[in-house]
Amino acid sequence: MTRELGDVIPAPAEVRPDAAAHFTIDDGTAISAASGTEQVAAYLADVLRPATGFGLPVGDGPAAIVLRLDGALGDEEYRLEIAAAGVTLTGGAPAGLFHGVQTLRQLLPAEVFATAPRQATWRLPGGTIADRPRFGYRGAMLDVARHFFTVDEVKSYVDSLVQFKINHLHLHLTDDQGWRIEIDSWPKLTAISGGDGTGVDGTGPGFYTKADYAEIVAYAAARFVTIVPEIDMPGHVNAAQVAYPELTADGVAPPQRTDVEVGYSSFVAGKEETYAFVGDVLREVAELTPGPYLHIGGDEAQATTAEDYRAFIERVLPLVTAYGKRPVGWHEMAAVDLPAAAVPQFWRIEASDDGTARAAANGSKVLMSPADRTYLDMKYTAESRLGLDWAGTVGVEKAYGWDPAERLPGVGEESVLGVEAPLWSETLRSLADVQTMTFPRLPAIAEIGWSPRAGRDWESFRGRLAAFAPRWREQGVAFHPSPEIPWVD
């Protein structure tokens, strides 16, 4: 299938085709890496070699594919120029170059995603793409607490996400059903609540050692993805209390929970043991996390009184800041007066929330994740095997048909940090399940976060999305064959 210059997701900011020009990668093609571009150049060669079978040597001399930096561009901005004589990819920083590489990959035939040499003409359409993101935060969230996913599975997920210029992965590490991150000062958290029998239905055991977590962070960083760890509290804490009964009101360990109910557990806001625990956990997680954000949850705390909830959040926010991180929390956190650095994550179905709007008015940036548009764990249709439906069903067009600057009164363009697509794992049991619920809806959220508002169009998007079926098949990525999309075989 011949690719046109604009046949990519997310839709680029500017596309100027040159129908008279194209460039074909062949066994004589080399890559020239200017200073500062070596990492991305090596990545480009690595992702093209398996399918093409070409050597694609990387050096600093003349070559048909040239990577360079231009400080006049924004960090995530890039310019891709394709002519008969060669290809020049320019980024404002390595992150911009990396995004440009994803565009270049999408412009090649679907076979480029194969893991072994394939017969194809590796033709790039001629012209220039000048591209930049609308929002700086474009994220996905994976719930590894209700069902655990291994280091290799998370890495695979990262590789799927970056193809659509996603640059944050939020890991929901703790919940009532399991605790998935090693904490040296409280070792029973993983010894008891990360082991066999944990997770929904008792089928999702496992946890990350500190070395495991560092491996994920490093792998993501090499792909310009920031890991955002979440320690959910003051609710969703049953797993912590099973391991350490002193964190309960009466000092008695609750039973382990493997069901999907919410809102029944709570830390005790008036006990100093609570804050000793929280401080230790946040300190250790912050030390492991080079990114700027640390998520403290804060949702569905029905077992916490409003007074205790406010007291708890007011004690915890300064701890996050003291460890050098910006606090992120689900929008319920905005019940207190937030510092401007704090980020409420809006997930409501209703398009109103006075606390979040008040936080925006006070300088906070809001992360938009309305459940009826972005929650990847919602069923596609009533008949879907996987997923939940408490926020309704979410088809691809519904996931695409909203705007972050219009969703919440009082939260306009200037107050939006970006968008995130959460995937909760109550019904998931495998990486294939994760992929099926993510694709093809994640590309819709990615385009909302990246592309110019005026440049988005459903008919154009569904046509571009249709071409990804053979690309996902080449990669072994499961996806939902939504009847909304005219899939290409």
CORHU-V680896 format. One line per field, one symbol per residue. ss: DSSP state (H for helix, E for strand, C for the rest). phi: phi as a letter, one per 40 degrees, with the letter a starting at -180 (. if undefined). psi: psi as a letter, one per 40 degrees, with the letter a starting at -180 (. if undefined). A space follows every 10 residues. Layout:
ss: ???
phi: ???
psi: ???
This chain:
ss: CCCCCCCCCC CCCEEEEEEE EEEEECCCCC EEECCCCHHH HHHHHHHHHH HHCCCCCEEC CCCCEEEEEC CCCCCCCEEE EEECCEEEEE ECCHHHHHHH HHHHHHHCCH HHHCCCCCCC CEEEEEEEEE ECCCCCEEEE EEECCCCCCC HHHHHHHHHH HHCCCCCEEE EECEECCEEC ECCHHHCHHH HHHCCCCCCH HHCCCCCECH HHHHHHHHHH HCCCCEEEEE EEECCCCHHH HHHCHHHCCC CCCCCCCCCC CCCCCCCCCC CHHHHHHHHH HHHHHHHHCC CCEEEEECCC CCCCCHHHHH HHHHHHHHHH HHCCCEEEEE HHHHHCCCCC CCEEEECCCC CCCHHHHHHH HCCCCEEECC HHHHCCCECC CCCCCCCECC CCCCCHHHHH CCCCCCCCCC CCHHHEEEEE EEECCCCCCC HHHHHHHHCC HHHHHHHHHH CCHHHCCHHH HHHHHHCHHH HHHHHCCCCC CCCCCCCCC
phi: .ccccccbbc cccbbbcbcc babbcbcbcb bbbcdgbdcc cccdcccccd ccgccfcbab cdacbbbaba ccccdbcabb bbbccibbbb bcadccdccc cccdccccdd cccccadbca cccbcchbbb baccbcbbbb bbcbccacbc dcccdccdcc cccbgcbbbc bccbaccabb bcbdcbccdc cbbbbdgcgc ggbbchaccc cdccccdccc ccbgbccbcb bcaccfbdcc cccbdccccb gbccccbbcb cbgbbacccc bcddcccdcc ccccccccbc ccbbcbggcf cccbcdcccc ccccccdccc cccgbccbad dddccbcccc ccbcbcbccc caaccccccc cchccbccad ccbbcccccc adcdcbhbac bgcbcccccc cabccbcbdg bcdcbcciba bcbcbdbcba cccdccccbb cddccccccb cddcccadcc cccccdccdc cccccgccac cdccbcdcc
psi: hhhidefihi hidhhgigee iihhhaeehi hhhiheeddd ddddddeddd ddeidgihae aiidhhhiih eeiideiihh hhideahhhh ididdddddd ddddddeiid eeeieihihi hghhiiahhh iiididhhii hhheddhihi dddddddddd ddeffhehhh hgeiadeihe hhhdegdedd ddeeaieiih eeefiiihid dddddddddd deefhhhhih hhieafeddd dddgdeeide ehhiihheae iieeihihde hddddddddd dddddddehd ieihhebeif fdehiddddd dddddddddd ddeeihhiii eddedihiid eihhhheidh fihddddddd deeiihhhfh dedeheeiid idehdiiied eiihiddddd fihdeedhhe gadeehdaii hihifdeiei ddddddddhe dddddddddd iideehhddd ddddddeedd ddddefhiih gheehgih.
